[in-house]
Structures are given as structure tokens and as C-alpha cells.
Amino acid sequence: MAKVEIYTWMTCPFCIRAKRLLDSKGVDYLEHIIDGDEEARDAMVARGSDGKRSVPQIFINDEHVGGCDSLHALDASQKLDELLAVSA
């Protein structure tokens, strides 16, 4: 199974939606809750490929896949399951 990490804020509806999709697929993920933590947010941005400071930001096998919309687009195109099946 893939290594999945997600940076979130506790009350962010997009974060909740992204986690719900991962949960529905039975994915174990490491959640980084960064509410109000600018250092953690800067670290998230540094890891990403697009400089976005918005949450959620999702990484699969250390590859930045983007936010909630990107995750759902991968699922709609049936590419998410492939990414999740590949181990790091």
C-alpha cells in the first residue's frame, strides 16, 4: 500500500472531504494538522510542487498530488487506485 500524507486544518471542509474519500478506500494516511502553525505550513509548501499554501495538500509516496479537487479528479479518472496500490 502507498504511503499517504495529508496536511489539514481541523475544520476545513475540503480537508474533511479529502479524508472522507481516502477513508472510503480504506487508506491509512498520516495526517499533519497544521492549524495556525506557520512553520508547518511553510514545510508543506516547500514539499509541494506548486507553491500553494491552501489545505489540504496531499502526498502519495512523497509525490505531491495537490488538494481536494485534484484527489477527486484522480479518483474520477480512475488513476487514484493505481497510485494507492504502488508501495513507496
Salt bridges, closest charged atoms under 4 A:
GLU5 OE2 - LYS3 NZ 3.64
GLU5 OE1 - HIS32 NE2 2.76
GLU5 OE2 - ARG47 NH2 3.10
GLU31 OE2 - LYS19 NZ 2.90
GLU38 OE1 - ARG53 NH2 2.60
ASP42 OD1 - ARG53 NH1 2.95
ASP62 OD1 - LYS3 NZ 3.09
ASP62 OD1 - ARG47 NH2 3.18
ASP69 OD1 - ARG17 NH1 3.75
ASP75 OD1 - LYS25 NZ 2.97
ASP81 OD1 - LYS25 NZ 2.89
